[in-house]
């Protein structure tokens, strides 16, 4: 061990912001003269050493500040040799004698082993007295037992005042790690998906094909060293998706050996049971573990006592929970399978197939037989494909069909089965697996089903225009033999056109359904279980025409009529969709019913359809539809004025979209959250969500999400009194021109533009949009539209007519729900009355506006109403300290007061830890508190005052 004097460039670490913050805190305490200890633990390859090196980088020598005798910390960096290569005096004396200067010769008092613990403590205390001291020991578990004991002895007797910080790393579940269990520790887990993707993009320069990338991420399981090794083994063609990937992927063998070495000390029979458990997971859903009853029978057949699995549980290699055996580290399971000789592994799979008897275990038995196969087996492939039918879950069907494809000899059939497996993987909510399976479709030309699945994936996570073209191509290819999916592809293409705001493209796709295809029934909808599956039969007959679906015919014709300008015809047809939606539990039909309701302006019906669709998806799937169901419901609630509910469902949808890799849905949900924040007055949250929506809405061509995000920021400007800025944002959206907003949202933004434009002195532009809004109001059933129209007319009316228009608007509001819109009308009316010097009359609408804004949580709007009310001569009661905060700041403050860390608050509120830190600093400044404890006490007092006014 030698003193460190080298200044290094900081390492780029992904997904470790929390751990890095803890290390920075430890070093800051050390510089301030306070010592501490931390043990970094984790499985091999997760970055223990990288974090330790990062701490060294952060602690490089610094010039001492004037008058600061402490200066920069001294660094003692120890990397332990393996136990069998310990230096004389068991390595401990190396630690004792390597700093601060050169090693003293043995004759100069080299410490003896029996004095080592005390000598180490004395040395660290002496060095810490000179200036702060950082001791870094990598792989401390590899030291011999005596050295570990001496190190722990010294560490536990160091007090913070001795200015010594000790940073150790130790392999998790290693025998040597147990010596450090009494010390403060930080366990490293696998990288999350976002961090793994960022690391892989850096490793590959962003050149990896999406399907290849997903296969690498799946195989690495969040282990950065394994991900690096796997990526390094691929050729440029393989990385770009032009060459087939090796099965299994190569790379990281030494790392997997390190995982497997964890169980080397267990009895042979125990290790055989673990191999059974690893093999049994091949027929189980990912992450569900192995059935203990199956292992019991397999063990009995192999002459092994199943009770011998207990030593593995004691070691921490597995845990047994509810009759299931789970590996504590997923990579340990993979390591066991890879290390076992091929013949032994096949024998284990054959034995498991033997114990999986009975008709209810047909598919698991076939999967085990497939794992034991020595090559292509068309008969087994056929049996697997036929067993992978409904009502089995989509994930099971994807796994079975992928194995059937691998066993198939005919290249065309092989491609069909891989495409079918990809579709079921997508429906199961695993687009990454679907992409990876599509890379294995090698038949030329590729089956239409492969184009279909690629289009569906792009529709949720890619440029909408590209998705539309892929789905139109799929419809052409599928039409001769699979008309159900052909219609599903056209519906998807129409949705892609809707997302971009391409009315001609929407009409083109919808009219092709009416002109060339019969409408499908439920089983042929693009998000539900498909019609007869060509991948289940090596020579399938053409699929029969699906049964006519009057509800879909009405929806298609109604939407086309509305967009063609035949609004009366369209209204009648879309109402038929609402009636059908009331009689079905099909989530796809319910979502179409909700769309029809929103187009008609019947927002309560849209919310009802959205809620029912969400319930149906949660009960029956498919998982891929969950973000879309939550998005539709949140948007309907937003239109109905139920902003708090919209926010709750949008946050849930955002988590689902992130988990399922659906960035387009996430962009739409961010736009909904920005709209909700613009009502609640949280300007920072509104800006953040709008920026998040725009980040994908722009590149992916999502016109509706972009329009909503811009409108939200403009409405936040309007709330804050920035009328000129709000008008400038909204003008391109609502005025005729190349930058006009999405056709489905621009009319909704008109009332905000009229208000902003009039208050900004742009009245002529405001007048230009009112005729179109008047025509839309005459057609739509939206309950807020008549009141908003009257309010726009009041803003533009001469002084002698404005009061009548405001009264007309309030009369319309009285016939509908929605506190926020009514309060905005009352605020504008009160402002107008006060400016007309009718101060006494102004107080009533302003008072009502203040109460309504407070009721719906619109803080900034309430402040505006309170200011107008004070200007009208009425005093407004003071507020509690919490009322000084924005809505998002209140949420952060409440979570922190309950004891949550910044990272936990970030997960709970679906924001970044940096955003939480920003809000918390502002909370402390606004409330004048200096600690989390003070904040908790202040909030408790505020709640008591609210309960006892």
Secondary structure, 3 states (H helix, E strand, C coil): CEECCCCCCCCCCCCCHHHHHHHHHHHHHHHCCCCCEEEEEECCCCCHHHHHHHHHHHCCCCCCCCCCCCCCCEEEEEECCCHHHCCHHHHHHHHHHCCCCCCCCHHHCCCCHHHHHHHHHHHHHHHHHHCCEEEEEECHHHCCHHHHHHHHHHHHCCCHHHCEEEEEEEECCCHHHHHHCCCCEEECCCCCHHHHHHHHHHHHCCCCCHHHHHHHHHHHCCCHHHHHHHHHHCCHHHHCCCCCCCCCCCCCHHHHHHHHHHHCCCCHHHHHHHHHHHHHHHHCCCCCCEEHHHHHHHHHHCCCCHHHHHHHHHHCCEEEECCEEEECCHHHHHHHHHHCCHHHHHHHHHHHHHHCCCHHHHHHHHHHHHHHCCCCCHHHHHHHHHHCCCCCCHHHHHHHHHHHHHHCCCHHHHHHHHHHHHHHHHHCCCHHHHHHHHCCCCCCCCCHHHHHHHHHHHHHHCCHHHHHHHHHHHHHHHCCCCHHHHHHHHHHHHHHHHHHCCHHHHHHHHHHHHHHCCCCCHHHCCCCCCCCCHHHCCCCCCCCCCCCCHHHHHHHHHHHHHHHCCHHHHHHHHHHHHHHHCCCCCHHHHHHHHHHHHHHCCHHHHHHHHHHHHHHHHHHCCHHHHHHHHHHHHHHHHHCCCHHHHHHHHHHHHHHHHHHCCHHHHHHHHHHHHHHHHHHCCHHHHHHHHHHHHHHHHHHCCHHHHHHHHHHHHHHHHHCCCHHHHHHHHHHHHCCCCCCCCCCCHHHHHHHHHHHHHHCCCHHHHHHHHHHHHHHHHHCCCCCHHHHHHHHHHHHCCHHHHHHHHHHHHHHHHCCCCHHHHHHHHHHHHHHHHHCCCHHHHHHHHHHHHHHHHHCCCHHHHHHHHHHHHHCCCCCCCCCHHHHCCHHHHHHHHHHHCCCCHHHHHHHHCCCHHHHHHHHHHHHHHHCCCCHHHHHHHHHHHHHHHHCC
